[in-house]
């Protein structure tokens, strides 16, 4: 007979939201599969995955929900919110509208369905800032602009990442899990 108790495994549900084509699915793919998808963009309707993690010496199963950002799926997306523990709201540094929609669309939606949950504001595609040949006329969203919005909306943390380069990807999900260690989950009323 062993004197040791089996280690507790913590389950946490993480929902990713944000405008279509902002990088959510690539972020999730790199985190779960370790590879950047090289296929043509196909909008996600719903995708779920689970990943075993160790965060602060604790075993965690992250239940990951990727959702569609397009308006056509607004009603369907709300089905992902029940029992969530943390929300990752993503935007793309090359799409200013995706940052504007944080305050205009995503925060109101999350507050309506999961008020009080920690929010991780995540800038995707930050590798584009290093691109020597800018492909657009508008300047890219800066770190400071993202940080300002994170403060404005009361995000738990602001994290930047590049799924293409694999930079900051683990940090997004580690931060999300850590934010849940002190809060309760979403309850549908």
C-alpha positions in Angstrom: 0.0 0.0 0.0 1.3 3.4 -1.0 1.6 6.3 1.3 1.2 8.7 -1.5 -2.1 10.2 -2.7 -2.5 10.4 -6.5 -1.8 13.9 -7.7 -4.8 16.0 -8.3 -5.4 17.0 -11.9 -7.0 20.4 -12.4 -9.3 20.9 -15.3 -9.7 24.4 -16.8 -11.8 25.5 -19.7 -10.2 28.2 -21.9 -12.3 29.8 -24.6 -10.6 31.8 -27.4 -12.6 34.6 -29.0 -11.8 37.4 -31.4 -12.4 38.6 -34.9 -12.2 36.1 -37.8 -8.7 35.7 -39.2 -7.0 37.3 -36.2 -4.8 34.2 -35.5 -6.8 32.2 -32.9 -6.8 28.9 -34.7 -3.1 29.1 -35.6 -2.3 30.0 -31.9 -4.2 26.9 -30.8 -2.7 24.7 -33.5 0.9 25.6 -32.5 0.1 25.1 -28.8 -1.6 21.7 -29.2 0.2 20.2 -32.2 3.5 22.1 -32.2 3.1 23.1 -35.8 1.9 26.2 -37.7 -0.8 25.3 -40.2 0.3 26.0 -43.7 -3.1 25.6 -45.3 -5.3 28.3 -46.7 -7.5 30.2 -44.1 -10.7 28.4 -43.4 -12.9 30.0 -40.8 -13.4 27.9 -37.7 -17.0 27.3 -36.6 -16.1 25.4 -33.4 -13.1 23.4 -32.5 -12.2 21.9 -29.2 -9.0 20.3 -27.9 -7.4 19.2 -24.6 -3.8 19.5 -23.6 -2.0 18.3 -20.5 0.1 20.9 -18.9 2.1 21.5 -15.8 1.7 25.0 -14.4 3.3 26.1 -11.1 4.1 22.4 -10.4 0.4 21.4 -10.7 -1.0 19.0 -13.3 -3.6 20.7 -15.5 -5.8 19.5 -18.3 -6.6 22.6 -20.4 -9.9 22.2 -22.3 -9.5 24.6 -25.3 -12.4 26.0 -27.2 -11.7 27.8 -30.5 -14.7 29.8 -31.8 -15.8 31.6 -34.9 -15.3 35.3 -34.9 -17.6 36.1 -37.8 -21.0 37.7 -37.0 -22.8 34.8 -38.7 -21.8 32.6 -35.7 -22.6 35.0 -32.9 -25.5 32.9 -31.5 -23.6 29.6 -31.9 -20.4 31.0 -30.2 -22.3 31.8 -27.0 -22.7 28.0 -26.5 -19.0 27.8 -25.8 -19.2 30.1 -22.7 -20.9 27.9 -20.0 -18.5 26.5 -17.5 -15.6 28.5 -18.8 -12.8 29.4 -16.4 -10.9 32.0 -18.5 -11.4 33.9 -21.8 -8.6 34.6 -24.2 -9.6 37.5 -26.4 -7.3 37.8 -29.4 -6.6 40.5 -32.0 -4.2 40.8 -34.8 -1.6 43.5 -34.9 -2.2 44.0 -38.6 -5.9 44.5 -38.3 -6.8 47.7 -36.3 -10.5 46.8 -36.4 -9.8 43.6 -34.5 -8.4 45.7 -31.6 -11.3 48.2 -31.8 -13.7 45.2 -31.6 -12.2 44.2 -28.2 -14.1 47.1 -26.5 -17.0 47.3 -29.1 -17.9 43.6 -29.4 -15.9 41.1 -27.4 -15.8 42.6 -23.9 -19.6 43.3 -23.9 -20.3 39.7 -25.2 -18.0 38.1 -22.5 -19.5 40.3 -19.8 -23.0 39.3 -20.9 -22.2 35.6 -20.8 -19.4 35.2 -18.3 -19.1 38.3 -16.1 -16.2 38.2 -13.7 -14.0 35.7 -15.5 -10.3 36.6 -16.0 -9.6 37.9 -19.5 -6.2 37.4 -21.2 -5.9 40.0 -24.0 -3.7 38.5 -26.7 -2.0 40.2 -29.6 -1.4 37.7 -32.5 0.9 37.9 -35.5 3.5 40.1 -33.8 6.1 38.7 -36.2 4.6 41.1 -38.8 6.2 44.0 -36.9 9.6 42.7 -38.0 8.5 42.3 -41.6 10.9 44.4 -43.8 8.3 44.8 -46.5 5.1 46.1 -45.0 2.1 44.9 -47.1 -0.3 47.6 -45.8 -0.6 51.3 -45.6 -1.9 51.4 -42.0 0.7 51.2 -39.2 0.7 48.0 -37.1 -0.7 48.0 -33.6 2.0 48.7 -31.1 2.7 46.9 -27.8 1.6 50.1 -26.0 -1.7 50.3 -27.8 -2.5 46.7 -26.8 -1.4 47.4 -23.2 -3.7 50.5 -23.1 -6.7 48.4 -24.2 -5.9 45.7 -21.7 -5.9 48.3 -18.9 -9.1 49.9 -20.2 -11.0 46.6 -20.2 -9.5 45.3 -16.9 -7.7 42.3 -18.5 -5.9 40.0 -16.1 -2.8 40.2 -18.4 -1.8 41.3 -21.8 0.3 38.8 -23.8 1.8 39.1 -27.3 2.6 36.1 -29.5 3.5 34.9 -32.9 2.2 31.4 -33.7 4.2 31.4 -36.9 7.5 31.8 -35.0 6.2 30.0 -31.9 7.0 33.0 -29.7 4.8 33.7 -26.7 2.4 30.8 -27.4 3.1 28.8 -24.2 2.9 32.1 -22.2 -0.6 32.8 -23.4 -1.9 29.5 -22.0 0.3 29.4 -18.9 -1.0 32.9 -18.1 -4.6 31.8 -18.7 -4.3 28.8 -16.4 -2.5 30.9 -13.7 -5.4 33.4 -13.8 -7.9 30.7 -12.9 -6.0 29.6 -9.8 -7.7 32.4 -7.9 -11.1 32.7 -9.5 -14.3 30.7 -9.9 -15.9 29.5 -13.2 -18.7 30.9 -15.2 -22.2 29.8 -14.2 -25.2 29.9 -16.5 -28.3 31.4 -14.8 
